[in-house]
Amino acid sequence: MSSTQTHRTYTLGDRTVHRLGYGAMQLAGPGVFGPPRDRAAAVAVLREAVASGVDHIDTSDFYGPHVTNQIIREALAPYPKDLVIVTKVGARRTDTGAWLPAFSPEELAQAVHDNLRNLGLDVLEVVNLRLMFDVHGPAEGSIEAPLAALADLQRQGLVRHVGLSNATPAQVAEARRICRIACVQNQYNLVHRNDDMLIDELARDGIPYVPFFPLGGFTPLQSSGLSDVARRLGATPMQVALAWLLRRSPNILLIPGTSSVGHLRENLAAGELELPADAMAALDRVAAASAAG
């Protein structure tokens, strides 16, 4: 990353990271299940990310399962001192790849130990509790019991910081009454903006917000308005979408994922893209049009 990008940082737990990180989910096989088609390519992407200045990698041992963390260890261990690896617990996979909740104290403890073993770490820097009341998105329900179990693992010294993933604002508020929350990881992008108020609230308290599917996930963002802005700026639509997130709020940390070195470089270049006021206005119109249906 250039000198411009290296100054765009934020605190995650008690570490400072660049706001453009990397999400490792796509390093597993199709459907985030099984091994990748090209393991050497997955290793190369991780090494390129770190060589390019990425110091925040998001993963989980239920990616694969186990596969992604094992590839991270193969590619990057012994880890650079400034690298922050964030993982998730709260789900498990069936033999066919289905996603199921795994919220019991025993399942959460097993998940933490699986992450430690496959990553080759003695302690996990940040562990997000991935809520599974509805696999498709946030849904209400008390999180006191699983969060207490995760906080107990934190007291044991296995976890430094606790975060939330796929949480409603009410669940974030409940969690913050139980323990310190290091970050919130929810779906958010240019046209999926349900968390606008939550992002601003977290920003006031210095808590990072980490959007997953920042480029739309399995249905990539597509809009003539977005393409028009990208064309004017000499960038790709996905670079503009990432740059918009960086501009949206200083507490947003990005973890776009890819299994391609070329695509990784394109994503990281978004950190250099300046969005003038007219571009921001045009992108707001894209979001408004999407919300209107």
C-alpha positions as CSV (number, residue, x, y, z in Angstrom):
1,M,0.0,0.0,0.0
2,S,1.2,3.5,-0.7
3,S,2.0,6.1,2.0
4,T,-1.5,7.5,1.5
5,Q,-3.2,4.2,2.3
6,T,-0.9,3.4,5.3
7,H,-2.3,6.4,7.1
8,R,-5.8,5.2,6.8
9,T,-5.9,3.1,9.9
10,Y,-8.2,2.3,12.8
11,T,-8.1,0.5,16.1
12,L,-9.3,-3.1,16.3
13,G,-9.2,-4.4,19.8
14,D,-5.9,-2.9,21.1
15,R,-4.2,-3.1,17.7
16,T,-4.0,-0.6,14.9
17,V,-4.8,-2.0,11.4
18,H,-5.1,-0.6,7.9
19,R,-8.7,-0.1,6.9
20,L,-8.4,-2.3,3.8
21,G,-7.9,-5.9,4.9
22,Y,-8.7,-9.3,3.4
23,G,-11.4,-11.8,3.9
24,A,-10.4,-15.4,3.5
25,M,-13.8,-17.1,2.9
26,Q,-13.2,-17.5,-0.9
27,L,-10.1,-19.6,-0.3
28,A,-12.2,-22.6,0.5
29,G,-13.9,-24.7,-2.2
30,P,-17.3,-23.9,-3.9
31,G,-19.9,-23.0,-1.4
32,V,-17.2,-22.3,1.2
33,F,-16.9,-26.1,1.5
34,G,-14.0,-28.4,0.9
35,P,-10.6,-27.6,-0.5
36,P,-9.9,-25.0,-3.1
37,R,-9.5,-26.0,-6.8
38,D,-5.9,-24.5,-6.6
39,R,-4.3,-24.5,-3.2
40,A,-1.1,-22.9,-4.5
41,A,-3.1,-20.0,-5.9
42,A,-4.8,-19.6,-2.5
43,V,-1.4,-19.5,-0.8
44,A,-0.2,-17.0,-3.3
45,V,-3.1,-14.6,-2.7
46,L,-2.4,-14.6,1.1
47,R,1.3,-13.9,0.6
48,E,0.6,-11.1,-1.9
49,A,-1.9,-9.6,0.5
50,V,0.6,-9.4,3.4
51,A,3.4,-8.3,1.1
52,S,1.1,-5.5,-0.1
53,G,0.6,-4.2,3.5
54,V,-2.6,-6.0,4.6
55,D,-2.4,-6.5,8.4
56,H,-6.1,-7.6,9.0
57,I,-7.3,-11.0,7.8
58,D,-10.7,-12.3,8.5
59,T,-11.4,-16.1,8.6
60,S,-13.2,-18.9,10.4
61,D,-12.6,-22.5,11.1
62,F,-16.0,-23.3,9.7
63,Y,-14.8,-22.2,6.2
64,G,-14.1,-25.5,4.6
65,P,-14.3,-26.5,7.5
66,H,-10.7,-26.2,8.7
67,V,-9.4,-25.7,5.1
68,T,-9.0,-21.9,5.1
69,N,-7.3,-21.7,8.4
70,Q,-4.9,-24.4,7.4
71,I,-4.0,-22.6,4.2
72,I,-3.5,-19.3,6.2
73,R,-1.0,-21.2,8.4
74,E,0.8,-22.8,5.5
75,A,1.1,-19.4,3.7
76,L,1.9,-17.0,6.5
77,A,3.3,-18.8,9.6
78,P,5.3,-17.7,11.4
79,Y,3.1,-14.7,11.3
80,P,4.3,-11.1,11.0
81,K,4.0,-9.3,14.3
82,D,1.7,-6.7,13.0
83,L,-0.8,-9.2,11.5
84,V,-4.2,-9.4,13.1
85,I,-6.2,-12.5,12.4
86,V,-9.9,-12.3,13.2
87,T,-12.0,-15.4,13.3
88,K,-15.6,-16.4,14.0
89,V,-17.4,-19.1,16.0
90,G,-21.1,-20.0,16.4
91,A,-21.7,-22.2,13.4
92,R,-20.9,-25.7,12.2
93,R,-21.1,-27.5,8.9
94,T,-22.9,-30.7,8.1
95,D,-21.3,-33.4,5.8
96,T,-23.1,-31.8,2.9
97,G,-22.0,-28.3,3.7
98,A,-25.1,-27.0,5.3
99,W,-24.7,-24.3,8.0
100,L,-26.1,-25.0,11.5
101,P,-26.0,-23.0,14.8
102,A,-23.3,-24.1,17.3
103,F,-24.0,-22.0,20.4
104,S,-23.5,-24.3,23.3
105,P,-20.6,-23.7,25.7
106,E,-19.1,-27.0,24.5
107,E,-19.4,-26.2,20.8
108,L,-18.0,-22.7,21.3
109,A,-15.0,-24.0,23.3
110,Q,-14.4,-26.6,20.6
111,A,-14.5,-24.0,17.9
112,V,-12.0,-21.8,19.7
113,H,-9.6,-24.7,20.1
114,D,-10.1,-25.7,16.4
115,N,-9.2,-22.2,15.3
116,L,-6.1,-22.2,17.6
117,R,-4.9,-25.5,16.3
118,N,-5.5,-25.0,12.6
119,L,-4.0,-21.4,12.7
120,G,-1.1,-22.5,14.9
121,L,-1.8,-19.8,17.5
122,D,-1.7,-19.8,21.3
123,V,-4.4,-17.1,21.6
124,L,-6.9,-15.6,19.1
125,E,-6.7,-11.9,18.8
126,V,-10.4,-11.3,18.0
127,V,-13.3,-13.8,17.9
128,N,-16.6,-12.8,16.5
129,L,-19.7,-14.6,17.7
130,R,-21.6,-15.4,14.5
131,L,-25.3,-15.3,15.3
132,M,-27.4,-18.0,13.6
133,F,-31.0,-17.3,14.6
134,D,-31.5,-16.9,10.9
135,V,-28.7,-18.1,8.6
136,H,-29.8,-15.6,5.9
137,G,-29.5,-12.4,8.1
138,P,-29.8,-10.8,11.5
139,A,-32.8,-12.0,13.6
140,E,-33.8,-11.1,17.2
141,G,-33.0,-13.4,20.1
142,S,-31.1,-13.2,23.3
143,I,-27.3,-13.7,23.0
144,E,-26.5,-13.6,26.7
145,A,-25.8,-17.4,27.1
146,P,-23.4,-17.8,24.1
147,L,-21.7,-14.5,24.7
148,A,-21.1,-15.4,28.4
149,A,-19.5,-18.7,27.2
150,L,-17.2,-16.8,24.9
151,A,-16.4,-14.3,27.6
152,D,-15.4,-17.2,29.8
153,L,-12.9,-18.4,27.1
154,Q,-11.6,-14.8,27.1
155,R,-11.0,-15.0,30.8
156,Q,-9.1,-18.2,30.3
157,G,-6.7,-16.4,28.0
158,L,-7.6,-18.1,24.8
159,V,-9.3,-15.0,23.3
160,R,-8.2,-11.4,23.6
161,H,-11.2,-9.6,22.2
162,V,-14.8,-10.5,21.5
163,G,-16.9,-9.2,18.6
164,L,-20.3,-9.9,17.0
165,S,-21.3,-11.0,13.5
166,N,-24.8,-10.9,11.9
167,A,-26.3,-9.0,14.8
168,T,-29.2,-6.7,15.2
169,P,-28.8,-3.3,16.9
170,A,-30.7,-4.7,19.9
171,Q,-28.2,-7.6,20.2
172,V,-25.3,-5.2,19.9
173,A,-26.7,-3.2,22.8
174,E,-27.3,-6.4,24.8
175,A,-23.8,-7.6,24.2
176,R,-22.2,-4.3,25.2
177,R,-24.0,-4.6,28.6
178,I,-22.3,-8.0,29.0
179,C,-18.7,-7.4,27.9
180,R,-16.6,-5.1,25.8
181,I,-17.3,-5.5,22.1
182,A,-14.3,-5.1,19.8
183,C,-16.1,-4.9,16.5
184,V,-19.4,-5.7,14.7
185,Q,-19.4,-7.5,11.4
186,N,-22.7,-7.3,9.4
187,Q,-23.8,-7.2,5.8
188,Y,-23.5,-3.7,4.5
189,N,-22.6,-2.1,1.1
190,L,-23.6,0.7,-1.2
191,V,-27.2,-0.6,-1.7
192,H,-27.7,-2.7,1.5
193,R,-27.7,0.0,4.2
194,N,-29.9,-1.2,7.0
195,D,-27.1,-0.5,9.5
196,D,-26.6,3.2,8.8
197,M,-27.6,4.2,12.3
198,L,-25.7,1.4,13.9
199,I,-22.5,2.4,12.1
200,D,-22.8,6.0,13.3
201,E,-23.5,4.9,16.8
202,L,-20.4,2.6,16.9
203,A,-18.3,5.3,15.3
204,R,-19.1,7.7,18.2
205,D,-17.8,5.0,20.6
206,G,-14.7,4.1,18.6
207,I,-15.9,0.6,17.7
208,P,-15.0,-0.8,14.2
209,Y,-17.8,-1.9,11.9
210,V,-16.7,-4.6,9.4
211,P,-19.1,-5.1,6.5
212,F,-19.3,-8.5,4.9
213,F,-20.4,-8.8,1.3
214,P,-19.1,-5.2,0.7
215,L,-19.4,-5.9,-3.0
216,G,-22.7,-7.7,-2.8
217,G,-21.5,-11.2,-2.1
218,F,-23.1,-13.9,-4.3
219,T,-25.0,-11.2,-6.2
220,P,-22.4,-8.6,-7.1
221,L,-23.4,-5.0,-7.1
222,Q,-24.6,-3.9,-10.6
223,S,-25.9,-0.5,-11.5
224,S,-25.7,1.8,-14.5
225,G,-25.2,4.7,-12.0
226,L,-22.3,2.9,-10.3
227,S,-20.7,2.0,-13.7
228,D,-21.1,5.6,-14.8
229,V,-19.2,6.9,-11.8
230,A,-16.5,4.3,-12.3
231,R,-16.1,5.2,-15.9
232,R,-15.6,8.9,-15.1
233,L,-13.0,8.1,-12.4
234,G,-11.1,5.5,-14.5
235,A,-11.8,2.8,-12.0
236,T,-13.9,-0.4,-11.8
237,P,-17.4,-0.4,-10.3
238,M,-16.1,-2.6,-7.5
239,Q,-13.3,-0.2,-6.7
240,V,-15.8,2.6,-6.5
241,A,-18.0,0.6,-4.2
242,L,-15.1,-0.1,-1.8
243,A,-13.9,3.5,-1.9
244,W,-17.5,4.6,-1.0
245,L,-17.3,2.4,2.1
246,L,-14.0,3.9,3.1
247,R,-15.5,7.4,2.7
248,R,-18.8,6.4,4.5
249,S,-17.4,6.3,8.0
250,P,-13.8,6.2,9.5
251,N,-14.7,3.2,11.7
252,I,-15.4,0.9,8.7
253,L,-12.8,-1.8,8.1
254,L,-13.0,-3.6,4.8
255,I,-12.3,-7.3,4.2
256,P,-13.1,-7.9,0.5
257,G,-12.3,-11.5,-0.4
258,T,-10.9,-13.0,-3.6
259,S,-9.0,-16.1,-4.7
260,S,-7.2,-14.1,-7.5
261,V,-4.0,-12.1,-7.0
262,G,-5.1,-9.7,-9.8
263,H,-8.4,-9.1,-8.2
264,L,-6.7,-8.6,-4.8
265,R,-4.5,-5.9,-6.3
266,E,-7.6,-4.2,-7.8
267,N,-9.3,-4.2,-4.4
268,L,-6.3,-2.7,-2.6
269,A,-6.0,0.0,-5.3
270,A,-9.5,1.2,-4.1
271,G,-7.7,2.7,-1.1
272,E,-6.2,5.3,-3.4
273,L,-9.4,6.3,-5.1
274,E,-10.7,9.7,-4.2
275,L,-14.5,10.2,-4.6
276,P,-15.4,13.9,-5.3
277,A,-18.6,15.3,-4.1
278,D,-20.5,14.8,-7.3
279,A,-19.5,11.1,-7.3
280,M,-20.8,10.7,-3.8
281,A,-24.1,12.3,-4.7
282,A,-24.4,10.0,-7.7
283,L,-23.7,7.0,-5.5
284,D,-26.3,8.1,-3.0
285,R,-28.8,8.2,-5.9
286,V,-27.9,4.6,-6.7
287,A,-28.6,3.6,-3.1
288,A,-31.9,5.5,-3.1
289,A,-33.0,3.9,-6.3
290,S,-32.2,0.5,-5.0
291,A,-34.1,1.1,-1.8
292,A,-37.1,2.3,-3.8
293,G,-37.1,-1.1,-5.5
